[in-house]
């Protein structure tokens, strides 16, 4: 039948085939169960991820006292909302302002705050991003669709095991009166890395 081609599953990529083979081998050897794998996927889909960071940002936008605690000592402030743990320790939050734009990179590997941003995007781990964001942040940001005015200072933060960074974006204009929940939906992962405004 014509039109049925969309019902066939998409062909797996080489990485997906390797991941599936590894999963099958681990299950066959009795090292994990399918239920364990489902729980891990569920955790990364629902419990870890950019929605957690978005909740942190939205709270800071509506609660000046929380924002002050977040900027002073991010790890316990983030923990107030129930987020933390491995890859979420030693958090530092840097605030975007009309005169300063912050962006995060990890020049050594791909240190990243999983508890508030989920899994890192592939481009974050790529050698070109890691090298160019340090050398030519304004040009790279522009290529990524984030034009920063010439008069705005760009600060590049090198994430590491000692400090993982989260950017507190500027609150969107004309959002006074919006609920915290509505504001949460406006926050993107890329804005919390600093590659989006």
Phi, psi and omega per residue, in radians:
X1 nan 2.442 3.067
X2 -1.277 2.561 -3.122
X3 1.543 -0.211 3.134
X4 -1.372 -0.186 -3.100
X5 -1.038 -0.490 -3.136
X6 -1.294 -0.183 3.127
X7 -1.497 -0.319 3.118
X8 -1.290 2.484 3.120
X9 -1.135 2.561 3.115
X10 -1.161 2.569 3.099
X11 -1.147 2.423 3.142
X12 -1.312 2.535 3.033
X13 -1.351 2.972 3.122
X14 -1.044 -0.725 3.131
X15 -1.135 -0.741 3.125
X16 -1.129 -0.664 3.103
X17 -1.127 -0.735 3.109
X18 -1.117 -0.753 3.134
X19 -1.093 -0.755 3.131
X20 -1.115 -0.730 3.127
X21 -1.105 -0.723 3.116
X22 -1.127 -0.776 3.100
X23 -1.014 -0.825 -3.131
X24 -1.097 -0.692 3.122
X25 -1.144 -0.766 3.126
X26 -1.092 -0.684 3.104
X27 -1.192 -0.783 -3.134
X28 -1.048 -0.668 -3.132
X29 -1.406 -0.050 3.111
X30 1.348 0.281 -3.114
X31 -1.402 -0.507 3.080
X32 -2.493 2.868 3.063
X33 -1.955 2.780 3.063
X34 -1.013 -0.590 3.129
X35 -1.142 -0.672 3.099
X36 -1.077 -0.805 3.136
X37 -1.074 -0.732 3.098
X38 -1.048 -0.710 3.132
X39 -1.141 -0.689 3.119
X40 -1.114 -0.816 3.118
X41 -1.062 -0.761 3.125
X42 -1.067 -0.732 3.122
X43 -1.056 -0.844 -3.120
X44 -1.221 -0.485 3.134
X45 -1.373 -0.659 -2.975
X46 -2.026 -0.541 -3.041
X47 -1.748 -0.484 3.083
X48 -2.005 2.492 3.067
X49 2.587 3.081 -3.077
X50 -1.012 -0.421 3.134
X51 -1.141 -0.494 3.092
X52 -1.202 -0.824 3.096
X53 -1.074 -0.666 3.126
X54 -1.081 -0.647 3.098
X55 -1.148 -0.669 3.098
X56 -1.095 -0.840 -3.121
X57 -1.082 -0.838 -3.118
X58 -1.069 -0.695 3.103
X59 -1.078 -0.734 3.131
X60 -1.129 -0.590 3.125
X61 -1.201 -0.547 -3.073
X62 -1.783 -0.250 -3.040
X63 -2.215 1.689 -3.097
X64 -1.008 -0.624 3.114
X65 -1.155 -0.738 3.101
X66 -1.106 -0.746 3.129
X67 -1.025 -0.738 3.133
X68 -1.096 -0.769 3.102
X69 -1.124 -0.697 -3.122
X70 -1.092 -0.776 -3.124
X71 -1.284 -0.505 -3.133
X72 -1.364 -0.714 -3.081
X73 -2.734 1.545 -2.941
X74 -1.138 -0.687 -3.038
X75 -1.004 -0.923 3.122
X76 -1.202 -0.548 3.114
X77 -1.151 -0.726 3.093
X78 -1.158 -0.666 3.117
X79 -1.100 -0.478 3.071
X80 -0.976 -0.518 -3.129
X81 -1.653 0.093 3.063
X82 1.582 0.232 -3.110
X83 -1.966 2.435 3.115
X84 2.852 -2.701 -3.129
X85 1.619 -2.871 -3.115
X86 -0.929 2.473 -3.088
X87 1.160 0.059 3.109
X88 -2.167 0.066 3.056
X89 -1.399 2.785 3.056
X90 1.014 0.815 -3.136
X91 -1.445 2.510 3.040
X92 -2.282 2.287 3.092
X93 -1.914 2.264 3.119
X94 -2.023 2.414 -2.986
X95 -1.793 2.250 2.977
X96 -1.331 2.475 3.100
X97 -2.341 3.072 3.085
X98 -1.058 -0.369 -3.097
X99 -1.924 -0.157 -3.106
X100 -2.326 2.296 3.036
X101 -2.078 2.215 -3.124
X102 -1.807 2.560 3.075
X103 -2.507 2.562 -3.050
X104 -1.970 2.478 3.077
X105 -2.563 2.770 2.958
X106 -2.135 1.891 -3.035
X107 -1.335 -0.386 -3.088
X108 -1.557 -0.722 -3.082
X109 -2.609 -1.878 3.090
X110 -2.712 0.803 3.085
X111 -1.010 2.341 -2.933
X112 -2.777 2.423 -3.108
X113 -1.424 1.428 -3.064
X114 -0.969 -0.637 -3.050
X115 -1.127 -0.427 3.135
X116 -2.006 -0.250 -3.135
X117 -2.132 -0.047 -3.119
X118 1.302 -2.705 -3.139
X119 -1.288 2.488 -3.140
X120 -1.227 2.499 3.062
X121 -1.179 2.700 -3.111
X122 -1.014 -0.685 -3.100
X123 -1.121 -0.522 3.136
X124 -1.100 -0.595 -3.100
X125 -1.524 -0.140 -3.029
X126 -1.307 2.443 3.095
X127 -0.969 -0.697 3.124
X128 -1.070 -0.738 3.107
X129 -1.095 -0.832 -3.076
X130 -1.076 -0.661 -3.115
X131 -1.410 -0.815 -3.033
X132 -1.261 -0.538 -3.119
X133 -1.139 -0.478 3.093
X134 -1.408 -0.755 -3.068
X135 -1.334 -0.793 -3.020
X136 -2.463 1.138 -3.047
X137 -1.056 -0.701 -3.084
X138 -1.105 -0.761 -3.139
X139 -1.158 -0.781 -3.119
X140 -1.162 -0.734 3.102
X141 -1.043 -0.731 3.119
X142 -1.078 -0.733 3.106
X143 -1.099 -0.502 3.136
X144 -1.531 0.087 3.094
X145 1.565 0.246 -3.113
X146 -2.041 1.542 -3.137
X147 -1.363 2.137 3.119
X148 -1.913 2.179 -3.133
X149 -0.982 2.569 -3.087
X150 -1.007 -0.559 -3.098
X151 -1.400 -0.139 -3.139
X152 -1.553 2.233 3.098
X153 -1.275 2.397 3.061
X154 -1.892 2.199 3.079
X155 -1.961 2.184 -3.134
X156 -1.802 2.193 -3.107
X157 -1.905 2.221 -3.098
X158 -1.636 1.837 -3.132
X159 -1.231 2.545 -3.140
X160 -2.688 -3.124 3.094
X161 -1.138 -0.442 -3.131
X162 -1.404 -0.475 -3.127
X163 -2.711 2.154 3.047
X164 -1.933 2.359 -2.981
X165 -1.838 2.602 3.011
X166 -2.330 2.270 3.108
X167 -1.524 2.282 3.006
X168 -1.621 1.758 -3.112
X169 -1.148 2.820 3.024
X170 -1.168 2.489 3.096
X171 -1.158 2.337 3.127
X172 -1.025 2.546 -3.142
X173 -1.174 2.702 3.089
X174 1.039 0.658 3.090
X175 -2.017 0.180 3.067
X176 -1.049 2.409 -3.137
X177 1.552 -0.191 3.085
X178 -1.263 2.543 3.109
X179 -1.261 2.796 3.083
X180 -1.032 -0.680 3.131
X181 -1.111 -0.753 3.122
X182 -1.132 -0.708 3.111
X183 -1.131 -0.663 3.123
X184 -0.983 -0.711 -3.100
X185 -1.213 -0.228 -3.141
X186 -1.554 -0.225 -3.042
X187 -1.548 2.305 3.117
X188 -1.944 2.724 3.060
X189 -0.991 -0.790 -3.076
X190 -1.104 -0.581 3.076
X191 -1.182 -0.575 -3.139
X192 -1.369 -0.237 2.991
X193 -1.607 -0.482 3.102
X194 1.823 0.160 3.131
X195 -1.679 0.146 3.078
X196 -2.526 2.620 3.141
X197 -1.643 nan nan
